[in-house]
């Protein structure tokens, strides 16, 4: 029979072992609960989808750049050609909703005088109305950011993927390569019919500063403010002497694939192109390649066939040119088309 003293020593050892095992169990449970429910602040991030959003990391807050959800359009006055109406209305149901900024010639002049007085003399001195329409769109994008679209640009699908992309903050459109090679003789060229930019973007700043430099180069709209001007400035900025680090989204500007924004060939030019392509021996190699490209797609030019991935398409109405701007049959008031338009000088400033 076990003595009293022996029994007491054995009991103490058992109690110590149970206490030890109990502590181990409690520690294990606490560890599991911590891993399940505790939030490590340094790994917690929050990313919003608004144009100006924030990323939260620990106690620091970093503003994330976005192209703002603004649509800029310009015309002579509040009275627009009726043929523009379906194009303008196509943007009304965009998601996210786009704040609509409509600029008349008078509004544009006031805007330039207020925000870019150093360019005002150049702006006033342009001999063609279209030059002022070209120039102001670059300044609007530099100042406010957003989307600029010609009045005959139709939205096919929402541009939300571009507005919500913090890795690219500037986009230019391009015409189809076939047009560029057959009409202009270049391999590719950027266009200003639709452009997107974050406010203060370095490329748009460079374009605005280049306006005065190119104003006296040629009276031709295309080379002083239009697509050929933009192509020249784009090449300077991105290839010849970059003024900032092109790895920075606030520096580089993307020349989008032609099918992203302008998938059609201008119907007016198709007879000209067919004539050129009928005599390939008289064409440069890049123009011959353009004819081959058109042959491969059977000269198709319908949006239903070629624009399945496009954000927009260009109507090529050409009302901006001096010899075309008064050739529309009927008119509409912009207020009846876009009741949500913002008045210059009030909401925008």
C-alpha positions as CSV (number, residue, x, y, z in Angstrom):
1,X,0.0,0.0,0.0
2,X,1.3,3.5,-1.1
3,X,2.3,5.7,1.8
4,X,0.7,9.2,2.3
5,X,3.9,11.0,1.5
6,X,4.4,9.0,-1.8
7,X,0.8,9.6,-2.9
8,X,1.1,13.4,-2.3
9,X,4.3,13.7,-4.4
10,X,2.6,11.7,-7.3
11,X,-0.4,14.0,-7.2
12,X,1.7,17.1,-7.4
13,X,3.5,15.8,-10.5
14,X,0.2,15.1,-12.3
15,X,-1.2,18.5,-11.5
16,X,2.0,20.2,-12.8
17,X,1.7,18.2,-16.1
18,X,-2.0,19.1,-16.5
19,X,-1.2,22.8,-15.9
20,X,1.6,22.7,-18.5
21,X,-0.6,21.0,-21.1
22,X,-3.4,23.4,-20.4
23,X,-1.1,26.4,-21.0
24,X,0.0,24.9,-24.3
25,X,-3.6,24.4,-25.4
26,X,-4.5,27.9,-24.5
27,X,-1.6,29.3,-26.5
28,X,-2.6,27.3,-29.5
29,X,-6.2,28.5,-29.4
30,X,-5.1,32.1,-29.0
31,X,-2.8,31.8,-32.0
32,X,-5.5,30.4,-34.2
33,X,-8.0,33.1,-33.1
34,X,-5.5,35.9,-33.8
35,X,-4.7,34.6,-37.2
36,X,-8.4,34.4,-38.0
37,X,-9.6,37.8,-36.8
38,X,-6.6,40.1,-36.4
39,X,-5.9,42.7,-39.2
40,X,-2.3,43.5,-39.9
41,X,-2.4,47.3,-40.6
42,X,0.6,47.2,-43.0
43,X,-1.2,44.8,-45.3
44,X,-4.6,46.5,-45.4
45,X,-5.3,48.4,-48.7
46,X,-8.4,50.2,-49.9
47,X,-8.8,51.2,-53.5
48,X,-11.7,53.3,-54.7
49,X,-13.0,53.5,-58.3
50,X,-13.6,57.2,-58.4
51,X,-11.3,59.3,-60.7
52,X,-9.5,60.8,-57.7
53,X,-9.1,57.9,-55.3
54,X,-6.8,57.0,-52.4
55,X,-4.7,54.0,-51.4
56,X,-4.5,53.5,-47.6
57,X,-1.4,51.7,-46.3
58,X,-0.9,51.7,-42.5
59,X,-1.2,55.3,-41.4
60,X,-0.2,56.8,-44.7
61,X,-2.6,58.0,-47.5
62,X,-1.5,58.2,-51.1
63,X,-3.6,59.9,-53.8
64,X,-4.0,57.7,-56.9
65,X,-4.2,59.6,-60.2
66,X,-7.1,58.9,-62.5
67,X,-8.5,60.3,-65.7
68,X,-11.6,62.1,-64.4
69,X,-15.1,61.3,-65.6
70,X,-15.5,64.4,-67.6
71,X,-16.5,64.8,-71.3
72,X,-15.5,68.0,-73.1
73,X,-17.1,68.9,-76.4
74,X,-16.8,72.2,-78.4
75,X,-18.9,73.9,-81.1
76,X,-19.5,77.4,-82.5
77,X,-22.5,78.1,-80.3
78,X,-25.4,76.4,-78.5
79,X,-27.0,75.7,-81.9
80,X,-25.6,72.4,-83.4
81,X,-26.3,70.5,-86.6
82,X,-29.1,68.0,-86.1
83,X,-26.9,65.2,-87.5
84,X,-24.8,65.6,-84.3
85,X,-27.7,64.8,-82.0
86,X,-27.4,60.9,-82.0
87,X,-23.6,61.2,-81.5
88,X,-23.9,63.6,-78.5
89,X,-26.7,61.5,-76.9
90,X,-24.6,58.3,-77.2
91,X,-22.5,59.6,-74.3
92,X,-25.4,60.4,-71.9
93,X,-25.8,56.9,-70.4
94,X,-22.1,56.3,-70.0
95,X,-21.1,54.4,-66.8
96,X,-19.5,55.9,-64.8
97,X,-21.6,59.0,-65.4
98,X,-19.6,61.7,-67.3
99,X,-19.9,65.3,-66.2
100,X,-20.6,67.1,-69.5
101,X,-18.7,70.3,-70.2
102,X,-19.9,72.0,-73.4
103,X,-17.7,74.9,-74.8
104,X,-18.9,77.5,-77.3
105,X,-16.4,79.7,-79.2
106,X,-17.1,82.5,-76.7
107,X,-16.7,80.2,-73.7
108,X,-13.4,78.9,-75.1
109,X,-12.0,82.4,-75.6
110,X,-12.9,83.3,-72.0
111,X,-11.3,80.1,-70.8
112,X,-8.0,80.7,-72.7
113,X,-7.9,84.4,-71.5
114,X,-8.4,83.3,-67.9
115,X,-6.1,80.2,-67.7
116,X,-3.6,80.5,-70.6
117,X,-3.1,84.3,-71.1
118,X,0.4,83.6,-72.5
119,X,-1.3,81.8,-75.5
120,X,-4.2,84.3,-76.0
121,X,-2.5,86.3,-78.8
122,X,-1.7,83.1,-80.7
123,X,-5.2,81.8,-80.1
124,X,-6.9,84.9,-81.3
125,X,-4.6,85.1,-84.3
126,X,-5.4,81.8,-85.9
127,X,-6.9,82.5,-89.3
128,X,-9.2,79.4,-89.2
129,X,-12.0,78.6,-86.7
130,X,-10.8,75.0,-86.7
131,X,-7.4,75.9,-85.4
132,X,-9.0,77.5,-82.3
133,X,-11.2,74.4,-81.9
134,X,-8.0,72.2,-82.1
135,X,-6.0,74.3,-79.7
136,X,-8.5,74.7,-76.9
137,X,-9.1,70.9,-76.6
138,X,-5.4,70.5,-75.6
139,X,-5.7,73.2,-73.0
140,X,-9.0,71.8,-71.6
141,X,-7.4,68.4,-71.1
142,X,-4.4,69.9,-69.5
143,X,-6.4,72.1,-67.1
144,X,-9.3,69.8,-66.2
145,X,-8.5,66.3,-67.6
146,X,-11.1,63.9,-68.8
147,X,-12.2,62.9,-72.3
148,X,-12.3,65.3,-75.3
149,X,-14.5,64.0,-78.2
150,X,-15.4,65.6,-81.5
151,X,-19.1,66.2,-81.9
152,X,-19.3,63.3,-84.4
153,X,-17.6,60.8,-82.1
154,X,-20.1,58.1,-81.1
155,X,-19.7,56.0,-77.9
156,X,-20.1,52.3,-78.6
157,X,-19.2,51.1,-75.1
158,X,-18.2,52.7,-71.8
159,X,-14.6,53.9,-71.4
160,X,-14.5,52.9,-67.7
161,X,-11.5,50.5,-68.1
162,X,-9.5,53.5,-69.3
163,X,-10.8,55.9,-66.7
164,X,-10.1,53.5,-63.9
165,X,-6.6,52.6,-65.0
166,X,-3.9,54.3,-62.9
167,X,-1.1,52.8,-65.0
168,X,-2.0,54.9,-68.1
169,X,-3.2,58.5,-67.7
170,X,-3.1,59.7,-71.3
171,X,-4.5,58.3,-74.5
172,X,-4.5,59.6,-78.1
173,X,-6.5,58.1,-80.9
174,X,-5.1,56.9,-84.3
175,X,-6.7,56.7,-87.7
176,X,-6.6,53.3,-89.4
177,X,-3.1,52.6,-90.7
178,X,-4.5,52.2,-94.2
179,X,-5.7,55.9,-94.2
180,X,-2.4,57.1,-92.8
181,X,-0.3,55.3,-95.4
182,X,-2.5,56.0,-98.4
183,X,-3.5,59.6,-97.6
184,X,-0.6,61.1,-95.6
185,X,2.2,58.8,-96.6
186,X,3.1,58.0,-93.0
187,X,3.2,54.6,-91.3
188,X,1.1,55.8,-88.4
189,X,-0.2,59.0,-87.0
190,X,-2.0,60.1,-83.8
191,X,-5.3,62.0,-84.0
192,X,-7.0,64.6,-81.8
193,X,-10.7,63.6,-82.6
194,X,-10.8,61.8,-79.2
195,X,-8.2,62.1,-76.4
196,X,-8.1,61.2,-72.7
197,X,-5.9,62.8,-70.1
198,X,-5.4,63.3,-66.4
199,X,-5.3,67.0,-65.4
200,X,-1.8,68.5,-65.4
201,X,-0.4,65.7,-67.6
202,X,3.2,66.5,-68.8
203,X,2.5,65.6,-72.4
204,X,-0.6,67.8,-72.6
205,X,1.5,70.6,-71.0
206,X,4.1,70.1,-73.7
207,X,1.4,70.2,-76.5
208,X,0.0,73.5,-75.1
209,X,3.5,75.1,-75.0
210,X,4.2,74.0,-78.5
211,X,1.1,75.8,-79.9
212,X,2.9,79.2,-80.2
213,X,6.0,77.6,-81.7
214,X,4.0,76.0,-84.5
215,X,1.6,78.8,-85.1
216,X,3.7,80.5,-87.7
217,X,5.1,77.4,-89.3
218,X,2.1,77.0,-91.7
219,X,-1.3,78.5,-92.2
220,X,-2.6,75.0,-92.7
221,X,-4.7,73.8,-89.9
222,X,-3.4,70.2,-90.0
223,X,0.2,71.2,-89.4
224,X,-0.3,74.2,-87.1
225,X,-2.8,72.7,-84.6
226,X,-4.3,69.5,-86.0
227,X,-3.3,65.9,-86.4
228,X,0.0,66.5,-88.2
229,X,1.0,69.0,-85.5
230,X,0.1,66.5,-82.8
231,X,2.1,63.8,-84.5
232,X,5.1,66.0,-84.8
233,X,4.9,67.0,-81.1
234,X,4.2,63.4,-80.1
235,X,7.4,62.3,-81.8
236,X,9.4,65.1,-80.2
237,X,8.2,64.4,-76.7
238,X,8.4,60.6,-76.8
239,X,11.3,59.8,-79.1
240,X,13.6,62.8,-79.7
241,X,14.0,64.6,-76.4
242,X,11.7,63.4,-73.6
243,X,11.3,66.1,-71.0
244,X,10.4,63.7,-68.2
245,X,10.6,60.0,-67.3
246,X,8.5,58.1,-69.7
247,X,8.1,55.3,-67.2
248,X,5.9,57.7,-65.2
249,X,2.2,57.6,-66.3
250,X,2.0,61.4,-65.8
251,X,4.6,61.7,-68.5
252,X,4.0,59.2,-71.3
253,X,0.9,59.2,-73.5
254,X,-0.4,56.1,-75.2
255,X,-1.1,56.1,-79.0
256,X,-4.1,53.7,-78.9
257,X,-4.7,51.1,-81.5
258,X,-6.8,52.5,-84.4
259,X,-9.6,50.0,-83.7
260,X,-10.0,51.3,-80.1
261,X,-11.5,54.6,-81.1
262,X,-11.6,55.1,-84.9
263,X,-12.2,51.7,-86.6
264,X,-13.7,53.0,-89.8
265,X,-12.1,54.4,-92.9
266,X,-13.5,57.8,-93.9
267,X,-16.2,56.9,-96.5
268,X,-15.3,60.0,-98.5
269,X,-11.8,58.7,-99.1
270,X,-12.6,55.1,-100.2
271,X,-13.1,56.0,-103.9
272,X,-9.7,57.8,-103.8
273,X,-8.1,54.8,-102.1
274,X,-9.6,52.3,-104.6
275,X,-8.1,54.5,-107.4
276,X,-4.7,54.5,-105.9
277,X,-4.7,50.8,-105.1
278,X,-5.6,50.1,-108.8
279,X,-2.1,51.3,-109.7
280,X,0.2,49.8,-107.1
281,X,3.3,50.4,-109.2
282,X,2.9,54.1,-108.6
283,X,2.7,53.7,-104.8
284,X,5.3,53.7,-102.1
285,X,5.9,50.4,-100.3
286,X,3.9,51.4,-97.2
287,X,0.9,52.4,-99.4
288,X,1.1,49.1,-101.3
289,X,0.9,47.4,-97.8
290,X,-2.2,49.5,-97.0
291,X,-3.9,48.3,-100.2
292,X,-3.1,44.7,-99.2
293,X,-4.5,45.3,-95.7
294,X,-7.8,46.7,-97.2
295,X,-8.0,43.7,-99.7
296,X,-7.6,41.3,-96.8
297,X,-10.6,42.6,-95.0
298,X,-12.6,43.0,-98.3
299,X,-12.7,46.8,-97.9
300,X,-15.3,46.3,-95.1
301,X,-16.2,49.5,-93.3
302,X,-19.3,48.6,-91.2
303,X,-19.1,49.1,-87.5
304,X,-21.0,45.9,-86.9
305,X,-18.2,44.0,-88.6
306,X,-15.1,45.8,-87.6
307,X,-16.0,47.7,-84.4
308,X,-16.7,44.8,-82.0
309,X,-14.0,45.8,-79.6
310,X,-14.1,49.6,-80.2
311,X,-15.0,52.2,-77.6
312,X,-16.1,54.7,-80.1
313,X,-16.3,55.4,-83.8
314,X,-15.9,58.6,-85.9
315,X,-18.7,59.8,-88.1
316,X,-16.4,61.8,-90.4
317,X,-19.1,64.6,-90.8
318,X,-16.4,67.2,-91.4
319,X,-18.5,70.2,-90.2
320,X,-15.5,71.7,-88.5
321,X,-13.8,72.7,-91.8
322,X,-14.6,76.2,-93.1
323,X,-16.0,74.9,-96.4
324,X,-18.3,72.4,-94.6
325,X,-19.5,74.1,-91.4
326,X,-22.6,75.7,-92.9
327,X,-23.7,72.8,-95.1
328,X,-26.0,71.1,-92.6
329,X,-29.7,71.1,-93.3
330,X,-31.3,71.4,-89.8
331,X,-30.3,72.4,-86.3
332,X,-30.9,71.6,-82.6
333,X,-30.1,73.5,-79.4
334,X,-27.6,71.7,-77.2
335,X,-29.8,72.3,-74.2
336,X,-32.5,70.1,-75.7
337,X,-29.9,67.4,-76.4
338,X,-27.9,67.4,-73.1
339,X,-30.0,69.0,-70.4
340,X,-27.2,68.1,-67.9
341,X,-24.6,70.3,-69.6
342,X,-22.6,72.5,-67.3
343,X,-22.4,76.2,-67.8
344,X,-19.0,77.8,-68.3
345,X,-17.8,79.9,-65.4
346,X,-20.0,78.4,-62.7
347,X,-19.8,74.7,-61.9
348,X,-16.5,74.3,-63.7
349,X,-14.5,76.8,-61.8
